């Protein structure tokens, strides 16, 4: 997880957890716009999904399947452990 800024990672995980605790479903990257810039947030979410910290559905657009949005974001067991540490 060296490619992720740990402070930003914790902030995003806390925000996801907060939204889930409030019963806001489905959580998507639009809910996380206050945390960082839109493009940066999606990039972080993609890296966090690759690292196994979150799960979610990636929505792409265009012929080259450019990542556009992530929805149904949930914390994995590993993500919860990292958040609590």
N, C-alpha and C positions, 0 to 999 in steps of 0.2 A: 504494500500500500504506500510505497514511497512517492508515487506520482500524485497523491492527494494531500492537500494542505489539511493537516489534522484538525485545526481550529474550524475551518470551513466545513469539514466532514462532520464534526460534532454538531455544528450549528444546523446543518441540513437534517441530520438524524433527529435532533431535538424537535425541529419544526414538523417533520413527518410524524413523529410520535405525538406531538401536541394535536395535530389535525385528526389523527386516528382516535385519540382520547376524547376529542370533542364530538366524535361521531360524524365527521365530515368525510363522506365517501362519494365517489372514489377520489382518493388523493391523486392529484396530477401536478406536473411541473409548474402550472400556472399558479398553484397555491404557494409556491416557493419563490415567487418573484421578488419579495421583499428581502430575501436572504442574499441574493446576488443577481447579476445580470442574467437575462433569459438564456442566452447562448451558453454562458458559463455554468448555469444551473443544470441544463440538460447534459452538458459534458460531464459534470460531476456525477449526475445520476447514472449515466451510462457506465462510468468507471466503477461506481459503487455497486451496480448490478453485476458487472464483470467480477468484482471482488467477492460477491456473495453477501453483501451487507443488506441489500434490498432486493425485492422482486417487483416486477411490474410489466406492463404491456407497452412495447415500443410501437409508436405509430410513425410510419414513414410516408414520404410523398415523392412524386416524380419518378421518372424512368430509372434514375440511379438510386432509388430508395434512400434518400437523405433523411436522417432522423429528424422528426418534426416535433414530436410530443411523447411524453411518457405518462401513462395513466394507470390506475389501480396499483399505486405504489404502496408496498407493505414492507415492514421491517422483517428481516429473516432472524432466525435465532442468533446468528453471528452478529447481525446488526444491533440487536437488543443488547447483547453482551458488550459490544464496543461502546454503545451509548451509556451503559451503566458503569463502565470502567473509568 
